[in-house]
Amino acid sequence: MEDATLLAELRPRAFAIAYRMLGSVSEAEDVVQEALLRVHQAVGSGEELLSPAAFVTTITTRLAITELQSARVRREQYVGDWLPEPIVTGDDPGAQAESADAMSLALLVALETLSPEQRAALLLHDVFDYTYPDIAEVIGTTEANARQLAARARKHVAERRVRFTTSRAHHRDLVDRFFAAAREGDLEGLEKLLAADVVMTGDGGGKVPALGRTIHGSSRVAKILVNGMREWGRFGGANWRAVEINGGPGMLYLDAEGRVLGVMGLTVVDGAIESVDAVVNPDKLHHLGEVGDLLALERGPA
């Protein structure tokens, strides 16, 4: 197999691992580039790779663990709540590679509370079907410790009531009703779509206005959504477009020129919206297309 063809085949798998480990598209792309470079160097040196997929998984995971250690310092200094960089998954085969269902925003937020090694063990076993002996070799530990790392991680994720996978069924009707109720100020209709203990989180990164803190409860979240829709409705020509975000229902908020202003991802469990995650930090939107100036819209005409 030609080198270029091999690297192209390995890229989706490497990105799938790196993105879930890091929750950042830009950081994942850096890790993938380095991992594929090492594959290229190994092939170029004449080294025989019995399993290129296993090789790139090992390299990508180890690089991601190292990257997480420095990323944690940056995230501790982050202004406001931190959310992963969202991905539009519906029409992106690369993003869907290797169980796109297990990349929900809620799951990635839960993974953020784990140690790098716990995250790696859980993902490699539960998403990528690696055996514990193989996981132990990848992260440099014993099989018994790999099992323990995964078990502790799985318990922690379960305690946060995060489902490891989300339904791939179409949620367009629910999203349409959600958006219509929020836009029309229908508090009662909106509350019926929300779980009683729904959580809403906003990520502006200190760059643009966002929720100052996480909001809990259907009544409070419904009011925030209605007020937010009313505020955003002042921006002439801006509109919402339903898309699939990280394997689940969501929306892109676009200005009159079609530039991205924000992303809203919804986590649906048993027919009710359990979490609402809104990302408006422009630094986390560039991979989705040209980014608009939300601050300028907030200020209004000069």
Secondary structure as UniProt FT lines:
FT   HELIX           3..22
FT   HELIX           25..44
FT   TURN            45..46
FT   HELIX           52..76
FT   TURN            90..91
FT   HELIX           93..96
FT   TURN            97..99
FT   HELIX           100..103
FT   HELIX           105..111
FT   TURN            112..113
FT   HELIX           116..126
FT   TURN            127..128
FT   HELIX           132..139
FT   HELIX           143..159
FT   TURN            160..161
FT   HELIX           172..184
FT   HELIX           187..193
FT   STRAND          194..203
FT   TURN            205..207
FT   STRAND          215..216
FT   HELIX           218..232
FT   TURN            233..234
FT   TURN            236..237
FT   STRAND          239..245
FT   TURN            246..247
FT   STRAND          248..254
FT   TURN            256..257
FT   STRAND          260..269
FT   TURN            270..271
FT   STRAND          272..279
FT   HELIX           282..284
FT   HELIX           286..288
FT   HELIX           294..299
//
